Amino acid sequence: MNSFLSIIERFRVLPIIAINNAKDSIPLADALNEGELPLVEITFRTPAAEEAIETISSGSNILVGAGTIISVKQAERAIDAGAKFIVSPGLDADVVKFCINKNIPITPGVCTPSEVMAAMKLGLNILKFFPAEAYGGIKTLKAISTPLSTVKFIPTGGITIKNLAEYLSFPKVLACGGTWLATSNMIDKGKFDEISSLCRQAAATAKEILSC
């Protein structure tokens, strides 16, 4: 788990990607490297996700994890494919316990104090705040964090380059997840230079916050 934490703490921006064709996996990995964000969450929303995770895991230096995991069976498939971390849209105790037993970092989605407390009871202190902007954004996150100060968050959902700095400036934010960095449309059209450019911009923003 320390490897995952050290990498995400270093880069502070996690590209979140739905990929439609596994053949695009290595060009995508190259684009992320070129954009100075060598980590990615591949969502289990498409049939190509499993193969994409396996390809990136075995063929690049990218830290690859699986997102949108909603069952133990999915988590098992993702880990077998080479996922080094698991992200869920919500809090499922069975998925959390399975990942903990496998020594795989798990970041479930939460958006209320009750969900945060339930996750803490399972032994977690790094959680995904989702959907961030729809649930009040940084203002809500700050309110939740006040009484639950031992937890850090990875806000996801509605994060863009326009509000990235505001989120990253809050000490309880470990990193931010971003779908704007590499959309399915960009990948399908082979716009890997654009992906690199967007990642480089996000990476620069994160570095600027860290230097303050």
C-alpha positions in Angstrom: 0.0 0.0 0.0 2.9 2.4 0.7 3.9 2.3 -3.0 0.5 3.5 -4.1 0.4 6.2 -1.4 3.8 7.5 -2.2 3.1 7.7 -5.9 -0.3 9.4 -5.5 1.1 11.8 -2.9 3.9 12.7 -5.3 1.7 13.4 -8.4 -1.6 14.4 -6.7 -3.6 14.0 -9.9 -5.1 10.6 -10.9 -6.3 10.3 -14.5 -9.6 8.4 -14.6 -10.2 6.7 -17.9 -12.9 4.6 -19.7 -11.2 2.9 -22.6 -13.1 1.3 -25.5 -10.3 -0.5 -27.3 -7.4 -2.3 -25.5 -5.2 -1.6 -28.5 -5.0 2.0 -27.3 -3.6 1.0 -24.0 0.1 1.5 -24.7 -0.3 4.7 -26.7 -2.3 6.0 -23.7 0.4 4.9 -21.3 3.0 6.7 -23.4 0.8 9.8 -23.4 0.5 9.8 -19.6 4.3 9.4 -19.2 4.8 12.2 -21.6 2.4 14.3 -19.6 4.2 13.6 -16.4 1.4 11.7 -14.8 2.5 8.0 -14.8 -0.6 6.6 -13.0 -4.1 5.8 -14.1 -7.4 4.4 -13.0 -9.1 2.3 -15.7 -12.8 2.1 -15.0 -14.6 -1.2 -15.3 -17.3 0.5 -17.5 -16.2 -1.0 -20.8 -15.5 -4.6 -22.1 -11.9 -3.5 -22.8 -11.1 -2.5 -19.3 -9.7 -5.8 -18.1 -7.4 -6.3 -21.1 -6.3 -2.7 -20.9 -5.3 -3.1 -17.3 -3.3 -6.2 -18.1 -1.6 -4.5 -21.1 -0.6 -1.4 -19.2 0.5 -3.4 -16.1 2.8 -5.7 -18.1 3.9 -3.3 -20.8 4.7 0.1 -19.1 5.9 1.7 -15.9 2.5 3.2 -15.3 0.9 2.6 -11.9 -2.5 1.2 -13.0 -5.6 0.5 -10.9 -9.2 -0.3 -11.5 -12.2 1.9 -10.9 -15.9 1.6 -10.8 -15.5 -1.7 -9.0 -18.9 -2.7 -7.4 -18.4 -6.3 -6.5 -15.9 -8.8 -5.1 -15.9 -10.6 -8.4 -14.9 -7.5 -10.3 -12.2 -6.7 -7.8 -10.8 -10.2 -8.2 -10.8 -9.9 -12.0 -9.1 -6.5 -11.8 -6.4 -7.7 -9.4 -5.8 -10.8 -11.5 -5.3 -8.5 -14.6 -2.7 -6.5 -12.7 -4.5 -3.7 -11.0 -2.4 -2.3 -8.2 -5.2 -0.5 -6.5 -9.0 -0.5 -6.5 -11.5 2.4 -6.5 -15.3 2.0 -5.9 -18.0 4.6 -6.5 -19.5 3.7 -3.1 -18.7 1.9 0.1 -19.2 -1.9 0.0 -17.8 -3.7 3.0 -17.3 -7.0 1.2 -15.2 -5.3 -1.5 -13.2 -3.4 1.1 -12.5 -6.5 3.2 -11.5 -8.5 0.1 -9.0 -5.9 -1.0 -7.6 -5.6 2.5 -7.1 -9.3 2.7 -5.3 -9.2 -0.6 -3.2 -6.3 0.6 -4.5 -4.2 -2.3 -5.2 -0.5 -1.6 -8.9 0.2 -1.8 -10.5 3.7 -2.1 -14.3 3.6 -1.8 -16.5 6.5 -2.6 -18.2 8.4 0.2 -20.1 11.7 0.4 -21.6 11.8 3.9 -20.2 11.7 7.5 -22.0 8.4 8.1 -20.3 6.8 5.1 -16.9 8.2 6.2 -17.4 6.8 9.7 -18.4 3.4 8.3 -15.2 3.4 6.1 -13.1 4.3 9.2 -14.6 1.4 11.0 -13.3 -0.9 8.3 -9.8 0.5 8.8 -9.6 3.0 6.0 -8.4 6.6 6.3 -8.1 7.5 2.6 -11.4 7.8 0.8 -12.8 9.0 -2.5 -15.2 12.0 -2.1 -17.7 11.3 -4.9 -19.4 12.9 -6.7 -17.5 15.9 -5.5 -19.0 18.9 -7.2 -22.6 17.4 -7.2 -22.4 17.1 -3.4 -21.3 20.6 -2.7 -17.6 20.5 -3.7 -14.8 21.8 -1.6 -17.2 23.6 0.8 -18.9 20.3 1.7 -15.6 18.5 1.9 -14.2 21.0 4.4 -17.4 20.7 6.5 -17.1 16.9 6.6 -13.4 17.0 7.4 -13.7 19.2 10.4 -15.1 16.5 12.8 -13.4 13.6 10.9 -9.9 15.0 10.8 -7.9 11.7 10.5 -9.2 11.0 7.0 -7.8 12.3 3.7 -9.8 12.4 0.5 -9.4 12.0 -3.3 -12.2 14.1 -4.7 -13.6 12.9 -8.0 -16.5 14.1 -10.1 -16.7 17.5 -11.7 -13.0 18.2 -11.1 -11.4 20.2 -13.9 -8.3 22.3 -14.4 -10.4 25.3 -13.3 -11.0 24.0 -9.8 -8.1 21.7 -9.4 -5.9 24.2 -7.5 -8.7 25.0 -5.0 -9.1 21.3 -4.1 -5.4 20.5 -4.0 -4.8 23.5 -1.7 -6.9 21.9 1.0 -4.6 19.9 3.3 -7.2 17.0 3.6 -7.1 16.4 -0.1 -4.5 13.8 -0.9 -5.1 14.0 -4.7 -7.8 14.6 -7.2 -9.3 12.2 -9.8 -9.9 13.6 -13.2 -11.8 12.4 -16.2 -11.1 15.5 -18.3 -7.5 14.5 -18.8 -8.2 11.6 -21.3 -11.8 11.2 -22.4 -13.0 8.2 -24.3 -13.5 10.5 -27.3 -9.9 11.7 -27.2 -8.6 8.1 -27.0 -10.9 6.8 -29.8 -9.7 9.6 -32.1 -6.0 9.1 -31.2 -5.6 12.5 -29.6 -2.7 11.4 -27.4 -0.8 14.7 -27.8 -3.8 16.5 -26.4 -3.9 14.0 -23.5 -0.2 14.6 -22.8 -0.8 18.4 -22.9 -3.7 18.3 -20.4 -1.8 16.0 -18.1 1.2 18.2 -18.2 -1.0 21.2 -17.3 -2.5 19.3 -14.3 0.9 18.1 -13.2 2.2 21.7 -13.3 -0.7 22.9 -11.2 0.0 20.2 -8.6 3.7 21.1 -8.5 2.8 24.7 -8.0 0.6 23.9 -5.0 3.2 21.7 -3.5 5.8 24.4 -3.7 3.6 27.0 -1.9 
